[in-house]
Amino acid sequence: MTVPGDTAVLDDPVAASLHGHHAHLARRLGGAVTYLPDVATFSAVAAGPDAAAWADLAGLLGGGAFADLFSCPVLPPPDWPEVFVLEGRQMVWTGDDDPGALDAAPDAGIAELGAEHVPGMLALVERTRPGPFRPRTRELGTYLGVQDGDALVAMAGERLRPPGWTEISAVCTAPEARGRGHAVRLIRALVTRILARGERPFLHVAEANTGAIALYERLGFTTRRQVTFRGFRTP
């Protein structure tokens, strides 16, 4: 199967999400928009931003604050110090579009994570470092997990939601639970849910994470484009 053609909204998925499905989780000022602080770190500016739009983002975040621009296609003014830069890639689902072909039956070992699971989710993230995750990140979409007794040992969930698409993110497994196929089961369960509601899965991965890239390719994801993740400090 080839990469689907309706991918333009994936060029700036943060902006597309904040102005659409996640509008209720956004803060806005003029030409700038960002997630609520406890939800996510990502920010976006209007297409073709001018100095006023960058001033709006600085005003929204505050002076000397972290501005996570994710894979924003434009760069801020030169007086915004760079905090980090990370090369990565964006991958889209090109596997079987029939949800029933992925799993014949629901996986009884996988549970949907609710507010009561947040402490365990944060503890797992602290141990595994899959990427930005905050106390209300689970409100971005469905998060699924695998428990071992009272401990959450693996999880994955839905993050960005540009029109027609859902990003799979926060895929992580505790060191003592690796090698048991938890990540594969969680990703397949999320893909099944996303396809069943008529959307397409996509994800982002660091270029250096070759193991994860190989796994995603085996599961049915194809690289759409290379991306550069960047964070800055407001002046």
Secondary structure, DSSP 8 states (H G I E B T S, - for coil): ----S--GGGGSHHHHHHTTTTGGGEEEETTEEEE-TTT--BEEE-SS--HHHHHHHHHHH-TT-EEEEET-SS---TTS-EEEEEEEEEEEE-S-S-HHHH-SS--TT-EE--GGGHHHHHHHHHHH--S---TTGGGGS-EEEEEETTEEEEEEEE----TTEEEEEEEEE-GGGTTSSHHHHHHHHHHHHHHHTT-EEEEEEETT-HHHHHHHHHHTEEEEEEEEEEEEE--
